[in-house]
Amino acid sequence: MRARVVYIVLVVIVLLGLFSATWSSGVKKGMDLANKPKKHKTKEGKESTSEQIIKTVQVNHVHGDTIMARIEGNGRVVSGRSIKVSSEAQGELLQGNVTLKKGITFRKGATLFRVDQRQAKLALKARKSSYMNIIATALPDLKLDFPTNFNAWRDFFDRIQVGQPLPSMPNIKAQSKSQATKLKTFLAAKGILSEYYNILSDEDRIAKSTVTAPFAGSILEVSNNIGTIVNPGSPILTIIKSGSLEVEIALASGAAKHVKVGQMVDLSHNGNSYTAKVARISKYINKSTQSQTIFASIIAHNKADAQQLLDGMYLTARFAPIELINVGTISRQAIFGDQNIYIANKDNILESRKIKVVLTKGDKVIFEGFEYPTAVVIEPLLDAYPGMKVRPQSNKK
C-alpha cells in the first residue's frame, strides 16, 4: 500500500516538472518575439526594420565650376559624295570601260556600263514608221481644212528619218484663236501629238543606255553583274567620289551645342594628323546612343593625305578648347541607368537625379544642369533605392 502511494507521488512530481519547464520556454519565446524589431514596407516595396542598418556611402561635395575643356570624340570617314547608279533602260547589261568590281577606280567620263538596246532601237524605228503613216493620212485633211499650216507639216513629214532623232514639231498657229483650237483638236484626235512625245521618250531612254562616270572615284558596291537582264530602275552599282571625304563625329548633345558650323577640327590616326571643317550639325538625337552627329569636311593638303584616308576609317577628333560655366565633375562609376546619379540630401536620404553629360574625360564626366553644391554618391551601390537612409562619408581624395 505504501509503495503504491510513493509511486503516485513520484509521477505527480515528474508531471509538475515537465509543465513548469514548458511554461518557462513559452514565456521566453514570447518575450523574444516581442522584443524583435518589426518589419514594414517602404515606398519602393522593400522590407525594412524599425532598427534599420544605415549604410555608409562615399560622397563628393560637387560645386559648380568654370573650366576650360577640349571636346573630343571619334568619327568615321565617309564619302562626301556617294551615288547609287541605276539602269534607265531595259536589256542585257554590257561591259563598259570599267570592270564592275568593288574597289575599282575610274576617271571622270569613263563608261561605267552599257545596256544592250538593239531590240529597243528596232522597236523605235518601227514606231517612227507608224508615226509617219499617221501623218501621211492626215496631210490631205490638213491641206483642205488648214491650208496655211499644210506646208509646215509636209516639211516635218519629209524630215523624219527612222534612223535619226525626231525633228522638231511645227508650231501650232493659225490666223485666229478658234482656228488654232481646231488645228490642235485635229492633231490630238489623230494621235499626232501624243505619239510624238512617246517617241521622244523612247529616244531619251535609249540615249541613257550608256552610263558615264560623273566624277573620278571608285566602286563601293556592285548590285548586278555583266550579262544580267536589267529593267528601268534596277540598281547596278554604288560609286563614291575620290578626295571628297567627310568624318561623322558623334558627340553628347551637351557637347554638340558648343560646336559651330565653320569651326576647324583636328583629326588624327596612327600618328598622322589631318584637318577638317564643320560643314553641318544634325538636328536630331540618335535614339540608341543619345548622341548628336557632327559632319566635318576633311581638307586634304596634299595627294598623300587623300590616299591615306579611306572610306570607313575611324579617326580621333579634337575641337578647340571651350569655356564651360557652372559645371560639375564626377567619376563615371557614379552614373547608373540613363545618366542618373544618387545624391544624399540634407536629411541623409538618397535621391535619384538625372544629369546632362557635357564631356567625358577618361574616368571623369563633366555635367551640367544641376544645383550646387551637392553631395554626390561616387560609388556604385547595391540594392540602393530613393528614400534609403545613408551615412554620407566625404571622400578626401
Secondary structure, 3 states (H helix, E strand, C coil): CHHHHHHHHHHHHHHHHHHHHHHHHHHHHHHHHHHCCCEEECCCCCEEECCCCCEEEEEEEECCEEEEEEEEEEEEEEECCEEEEECCCCEEEEECCCCCCCCCEECCCCEEEEECCHHHHHHHHHHHHHHHHHHHHHHHHHHHHCHHHHHHHHHHHHHCCCCCCCCCCCCCCCCCHHHHHHHHHHHHHCCHHHHHHHHHHHHHHHHCCEEECCCCEEEEEECCCCCCEECCCCEEEEEEECCCEEEEEEEEHHHHCCCCCCCEEEEEECCEEEEEEEEEECCCCCCCCCEEEEEEEEECCCHHHHHHCCCCCEEEEEEEEEEEEEEEEEEHHHCECCCEEEEECCCCEEEEEECEEEEEECCEEEEECCCCCEEEECCCCCCCCCCCEEEEEECCC
